[in-house]
Structure formats: structure tokens, C-alpha cells
Amino acid sequence: MSTNPSESKVPAAIPPAPGSRSNVGRDYDFFKVVQDYLDRAAKAVNIEPFVRTILSQPKNELIINFPVKMDNGEVRLFKGYRVQHNNLLGPFKGGMRYHPSVTLDDVKALAAMMTWKSALMRIPFGGGKGGIKFDPHGVSKAELQRVTRRFTHALGDNIGPEYDIPAPDVGTNAQTMAWMMDTYSNMVGASSKQSVKGVVTGKPVASGGTLGRAKATGQGMVFCVVEWAREKNFDLEGSTMTVQGFGNVGSHLAVILSRLGVSTIAVGDHTGYLVNPEGFNAHKLQDHVEKHGSIAGYPGGKAITREEFFATKADIFAPCALENQIGETEANLLNVKLIVEGANGPTNPAGEKILLDRGVDILPDVLANSGGVTVSYYEWVQNKRSESWTEEEVDEKLERAMKRAYKEVSDLGRLKKIDLRVAAYALALSRIEAVYKEREIFP
């Protein structure tokens, strides 16, 4: 199975992605955007006001400042976050992000989105998210390990296989999860060491991870694209795609879709943008990124500007970088039939309105990229049962889950005459509301 640098070694350089908040505008309030979608969805399906009130803020917000001794002997203070949004349906679940732009409000927004994804996918998990505000590329591998282990130790029993389960995110990978799991297992006592492998997911396969996890988010997106194509009677064979962000998600999406006849003709990451009207060899580009950490220097494409990238005509656009990439300017430049969101929150509301008014279909993040958390659940189950599933088993289960979720979201969208993002939120909210109504509020 092909991999990406994010699965095999120290994360590649992770400055702000092209067009991230540093370029598009730093006043973007991601948490407010998520709350606004929550309000729209709540109105669409008449959610009880008390449920909306409970879900408007996370249950817990942890901020931890912790010291780490660097290679040169200097002691540096790091700021880490863990936001636990909701655990009504199961343990808090969500990634750990290492990035210079990590903020509490962004982590809150991402934690809330994990609650909706788990509920939408019928997974017995809640929502959480965490991170450390620093550039992982600016430290050595030994320093990165010490930062990870020190943060895990500082979190203590705020995480656990039955309470809060981290996973990889931007700037973290399977190696990061192995360090976290090992640190946690050394905190619980000798008799419990083997029973806590499920404290994190996205681990290396040899350390208790699952086959199919590395490609899971991209694979889930593919299942959604295939369902969209079937619904729209669109032939994927011979179609074209542009991809922003060619890390774990974007590269696996391009590789898997290439087998279905979809040609990736433009790509971009934090180093710039490339175009090849004849189509990139997705496998070779993925190998290049694995070796060099970015698309920079890849000989098979011509350098273009960010504006030229967004204006490149294609059938599908996959934003797989950071949030807030598609604003009004980008929405007006895009010339595509479908946007499938690999990143969380890549389309801001102003850009989304323009695209929907123009008749561009959007497969929203809360649906399209939920293959990651779904296969994380499969990994957790295997850890609990001391089982090891084949990649075919994992893919079959994921395909059934993604197709079911796509149909439910699509059907509700048509029924209520609402867009797919609001429909996905509404389905998730309805499931959470049902449980709150049954269990009621503890006095």
C-alpha cells in the first residue's frame, strides 16, 4: 500500500498553506461558522432548543503550557490544547494538530465537527480535537518525540481508550501516535499496558494500527464521489480533477481516482502550484512528495499562480489543505462541477453561497472526509477485541458506511430542500437529540 510522508517520517514543512488564514484574512472565525451551520440545521429539522444550547459549547476546554528541553539544552515552553466537545454517544474522538496557527477557537470548531461526523456515520464516538501551537518541521525528530511525550504525560487521564481517543491530524502522523500510545501505556501500570492500545488511533500497523487507515479519508471521499457520479449520471472515466494539498488525503484521493479514469491536472501545496493538462502520474507525484516533503521540484508540471490554479477548468476540485481556502474570489474563479472537501472547513460561507448559486455541487467535509474517523473506529474495535482485519474487510465496511451516509444526506437534502452541508448537520443533530430526549438531563 502506498504511503505518504505523513505516515513514515517526521512531518514535512508545515508553514501556513497557500491561501490559509495568513493569506485569506486572519479575522475568519471558524468556530462561529460551525455554530451558524448548527443553527441552520437545527431550524431545518426543529431541534429542541435545549439540545442546541448544550451543543453550542464544548464540555471541556484544556489549555496546557508544558516545558521541553531542546537539543541545545534550552528549555522551551509549548502551549497545547485539548477540546472535548461532546461524549453523549461515546468517548471523545479527534485528531491532534501540530501547526503554528493552532488556536483555541479553531480547535473548538474542529472538535464540534467531530461530534457531527461521528453521529452522522452512526459511530459510537463523540467529538474532540487537540493540538500544539508550533512548527513541527522546525524541531529535530528527537525534540518532536519529547514534545509529544511531554504533552501526552501532561494530559494524563484527560485521555484514555474509554474516554478521549486522539488521532493524527495536520502535522502529526502514525509515528506521533506510537509515541503517544507508548507514553500513555507507561502511565497506567504494568497490568494495564496491553489493554490501552486503543488510547489513540492512526497508529502504525505493527503497533496495533489497522490496514486501510492511511488511505481511509481519501478512500471515503472516493466512495462519495462515485455515489455523486451515479446519482448525476456522470461518467468519471476521462474526467479531470484539481487538488489543493497533496499530503495524506489529497494524494490517496488522486491515486485511487486515477484507477477510475480521473486525471489530476493541477495540484498545489504550501510550496506552490503546478499544472499539467495531460494529467499527472498520481503514483509518481505521491512518491515524490513522500521523498521530498512537497510537490516542489516535481518535473512533470508547470508552475502556476494560486489564481491560475483556482481558475483551471476541471470536473472536480478537492480542497485537502486547511480551512478557509475558498472565499468569494476563489469561488468566482472556480470552473468545476463538483467540490469534494478533504479538509475541514475549506469553503467559507461567502464562497459557498456563490458556488451553490452557480449550481456547483459541494460534498461537505462532515460527510466527505469522515472516512478517517470511521476507520479509526474500526481500529479501536480491533484493539478492544484483539483482532486484526484484512484491508478488504476494512474497505468493504467503509464503503457500506459511506454509501449509506451519502444516501441519507442526499435524501434529506431533497426532502427539506436544503444543501448537503446543512442536511449532514441536521442528520447528526437529530441522532444526538434522540439520545438526549431518551436519557434526559441529569439534575
Buried (B, 14 or more C-beta within 10 A) or exposed (E): EBBBBBBEBBBBBBBBBBBBBBEBEEEBEBBEBBBEBBBBBBEBBEBEEEBBEBBEBBBBBBEBEBEBEBEEEEEBEBBBBBBBBBBBBBBBBBBBBBBBBBBBBBBBBBBBBBBBBBBBBBBEBBBBBBBBBBBBBEBEEEBBBBBBBBBBBBBEEBBBBEBBBBBBBBBBBBBBBBBBBBBBBBBBEEEEBEBBBBBBBBBBBEBBBBBBBBBBBBBBBBBBBBBBBEEEEBEBEEBBBBBBBBBBBBBBBBBBBBEEEBBBBBBBBBBBBBBBEEBBBBEEBBBBBBEBBBBBEBEBBEEBEBEBBBBBEBBBBBBBBBBBBBBEBBBBBBBBBBBBBBBBBBBBEEBBBBBBEEEBBBBBBBBBBBBBBBBBBBBBBBBEEEEEBEBEBBBEBBBEBBBEBBEBBBEBBEEBEBBBBBBBBBBBBBBBBEEBEEEEEEE
